[in-house]
């Protein structure tokens, strides 16, 4: 009997060892799968991270390009506006000169009138174009009554100073009533 017990014990020990080995093998397979899943997940995370970095870099480059493009557009628009303003000022100067030419007796009279109107504008802090318009409006009527250019310029200066002292707005409003 003792032989049977020993044999039975040996069989039990062998069976339990085999069960233990199966469990160890099963645990090894599960841990290898787990390691594979973790490794794959890590690789996917790294790939995703690189993809996100590339997307951020692309967005940054696009924003930089947009900023440069916007800057160039703003510069072009500023240049266009400056040219338009210059054109506007040139037109205004041509109109002022045309009025002064019509109100003057000759070209030397026109040059002297321009200089005197400029001096009036500097002394009084008034706008040259408004002073020239005031002179040209007064010149037509006053020349009909025999007044000289110097008299018309004196009247123009007196009207400019008077409107400034009285606080009146535009000097052109004086002659709108005439």
Buried (B, 14 or more C-beta within 10 A) or exposed (E): EEEEEEEEEEEEEEEEEEEEEEEEEEEEEEEEEEEEEEEEEEEEEEEEEEEEEEEEEEEEEEEEEEEEEEEEEEEEEEEEEEEEEEEEEEEEEEEBEEBBBEBBEEEEBBEBBBEBBEEBBEEBEBEBBBBBBBBBBBBEEBBEEEBEBEBBBBBBBEBBBEBEEEEEEEBEEBBEEE
